[in-house]
Amino acid sequence: MAATITDLSRRGDQGFALPALFGEVEGHLASWITTANSQNPTQLLSLLTGPAGAPGFCGWTIKAQLAALSGGQPVELMGQWVANLSSGAVTAHAAMASGFSPGAALGGHGSLTGGVGSTNSAITLPPGPLPLGAVVASSLAAGQEFFCFAFSQHSFSNRQAVALLIAKDVVSGQWHLSLTDMAGVIATVAWNLARPQVQLATAFRVDFFSSGFPLMLVRPAQWLPLTPTIVFTTPLPPVQWWDPVALPADLAIYNRTFTSLGYIKAADGSEWLQLGPSRLVVRLKDPVS
């Protein structure tokens, strides 16, 4: 069964209002989290700060408490996507919750350190109406749960982001948190059961030569884990083997980017929506049987 898709797009005559859009998404997110938590009582998701809780800023700070994985203590992951509505700066960050300090940073969202992320001053804050493409995609299929929100401000530039992706890692069965800034940079935090240790990523696992032909869908979609910074040390660090972090079945990657929301029809008759330059795609229609 394909994911549930909600189109929240605005036409130019409706005007551009990021807080209003995020407020709509907040309702969908709250409902999804309630059901997802009831289905996963040992892995609880919580919203620390949302778009209504930080005047002048817009976004989310979300925590995922995983099942007890080591010594009886739960692992806690955190993700932030916060836009400064005065400067246009977008901060996207994913890390362990132990790096979080509540306070006035980011309009009351607090400060998250460690992990991986970026701040990119790429959001457009126009004085007048601006078309806006926006979509919420979600699934509550057991073991394949995910919630994704993406938007695109223009059809001719890089003004788009996957502002929020909460997904089950179908390899470990644990939540992972992912997001991008307005230029397609990906920040992902997950947990490696085999180590155990935190697992970070900034890109999908894709063919390095796949930007051209043949154009293809890649399933299952997997994150490309980060390795330590390459510096010469003595003795050399050990070789690391990484478990994959694979996304649910209704998510995949496409080896070509779009500057806006793109549409793909695969050879098996399935139909997909691509969410900007991140290469993430969500299934709109199942394969023809």
URZI-V19736 format. One record per backbone hydrogen bond with DSSP energy under -1.0 kcal/mol. CO is the residue of the C=O (numbers start at 1). NH is the residue of the N-H. Records with the same first field share a line. If there is no record, write none. Layout:
CO=NH ; NH
//
This chain:
4=138
6=136
10=132
11=14
12=15
17=21
18=22
19=23
20=24
21=25
22=26
23=27
24=28
25=29
26=30
27=31
28=32
29=33
30=34
31=35
32=36
33=37
34=38
35=39
36=40
40=43
44=65
46=63
49=61
50=53
54=57
56=85
58=83
60=81
61=48 ; 49
62=79
63=46
64=77
70=73
73=69
75=66
76=97
77=64
78=95
79=62
80=93
81=60
82=91
83=58
84=88
88=123
89=84
90=120
91=82
92=118
93=80
94=116
95=78
96=99
97=100
99=113
101=111
105=110
111=101
116=94
118=92
120=90 ; 122
132=10
133=152
134=8
135=150
136=6
137=148
138=4
139=146
141=144
145=168
146=139
147=166
148=137
149=163 ; 164
150=135
151=161
152=133
158=160
159=153
161=151 ; 163
162=180
164=149
165=178
166=147
167=176
169=173
174=169
176=167
177=189
178=165
179=187
181=184
182=160
185=181
187=179
188=201
189=177
190=199
192=197
197=192
199=190
200=226
201=188
203=224
207=210
216=255
218=253
221=247
222=205
229=231
245=223
246=170
248=251
250=283
252=281
253=218
262=274
264=272
266=269
268=288
270=266
271=284 ; 285
272=264
273=282
274=262 ; 276
276=279
279=254
280=275
281=252
282=273
285=271
//
